Amino acid sequence: PVCGYIWTLMMAILILPPMQFTTLTEVSLLCGASTAAIIIVIFLIIVQLVMDGPEGGSFGANWDAISPDLTLSGFFGGLSSFV
């Protein structure tokens, strides 16, 4: 099992290559990878929403921020539990 110092060693190995970047061009490559990851996640969320359909489904089933008898403070409380 991975525990204790192994996690620290794994993170040190993963962070070592980006620490060697010396130009902004190399750093911008990391931004491109991050942007691609965000776009992929947004696409997957949209696909899941479309697959659930208008009748609902499991996506967001535990989020109760939008309800017909909800007060303003209850809305922000539900929103903060989601975030």
Secondary structure, 3 states (H helix, E strand, C coil): CCCCHHHHHHHHHHHHHHHCCCCHHHHHHHHHHHHHHHHHHHHHHHHHHHHHCCCCCCCCCCCCCCCCCCCHHHHHHHHHHHC
